[in-house]
Amino acid sequence: MSEQLTVHAYNVLFGDAILVEVPDGGQRRFILFDVGNVVAGEGGRDQPLLDAFDDIIRRTDGHVDLYVMTHEHLDHVQGLRLAAERGRTLRADTVWMTASSEPGYYDRHPDARQRRLELLEAVEAFDAILGADALPVGLERTHALNVARTADYVDHIRRLTPRPHYVHRESDVRDLHPLAEAELRILAPEEDTSVYYGRVRAHLALPAHGADRSSGAAGARRAGRKQHPPAPVPPPGVDAGAFYDLIKCLNGGLAESLLAIDKAGNNTSLVVELTWRGRRLLFAGDAEQESWRLMARHADLRPVDLLKVAHHGSRTGRPPAEALDRILPEVRRDGAVAVLSTHRSDRWKDVPDADAIAELEARTGTLYRTDDVPPGAPIIVTLESASETKCEVRSAK
């Protein structure tokens, strides 16, 4: 039987955990892309994440050759520290982290710092005025992912090795991994992430210093208390219609600022192309459309045999035509498949997006979803060399 490259995509509910096993000069090398899920709600339960981690340890004997942290969102980074707190550890020879997670990054890139701070200050001001309980419907997960502290989880990943590598599209990574037979390329992100941040509209750039930072919802969250502010009511003498129009405008501003932060964070995702014995695999993290457009312009996109679908199959992760036509041309290569790490939920009805998934299915002919296997288990896709042209999928036994 020929040697096979194997991709294990785990059902960790709403998050990513992708283990790749690569035959390499008589050895088996392991690459692990992310381990995490959201921290709130049914999609963030701990046990599936821990079950997936136990299976990863079993398959790798607790050691991976390369760990890739695509970006800093909790649904991608929280798993290793959570597992360590439960007595489970993983060793990694080499660690790649997205460039913007490097200490001192924003000191060297003041434009990115300024644009990020503008948005964060706008969200803080809205929170102080309205309280997080006043979030527009459906934005609770986005709020949790983008205002929660990720530093401890990222630091845990950083400490896996004495010298992690902070990489971006222009990084030369040929000597930054131990694989002899496989070629790895970084297609995104751009080194200067300011290209992913839109500017805060003037009417949304609220003065954060004008809010009371030591009291109310924002102060309670800093003190670790749960705050339930009452629903806002018009002050005496203020027209109710005008008052509620103002609240609607504030909510809309909070939503816009949160979504801008979320989009920029996703666009800092490492996008990694792996070529092995004529097979090409693309692991897209949570890259959104702006990242895809820049990849189409700068990154020499090529047809792939396997695509790890970006951003859990959301509409925003759908590659625009100029990128999609190059990675999954309509006259596709035999055996092309897509792997989708996602979670069905009535709460997030737009994830995955039906139109985006239908287009990927039409381009590949085969799309596998992690939520088709039990929580904690992997979808397993195997690829033989291009000369063998065999691809198959199975669930964990």
Beta strands, then each sheet from edge to edge (+ up, - down):
strand 1: 5-10
strand 2: 15-24
strand 3: 27-37
strand 4: 63-69
strand 5: 91-98
strand 6: 165-167
strand 7: 183-188
strand 8: 271-276
strand 9: 279-283
strand 10: 306-308
strand 11: 337-340
strand 12: 367-369
strand 13: 378-383
strand 14: 391-395
sheet 1: 6+ 5+ 4+ 3+ 2- 1+ 13- 14+
sheet 2: 7+ 8- 9+ 10+ 11+ 12+
end
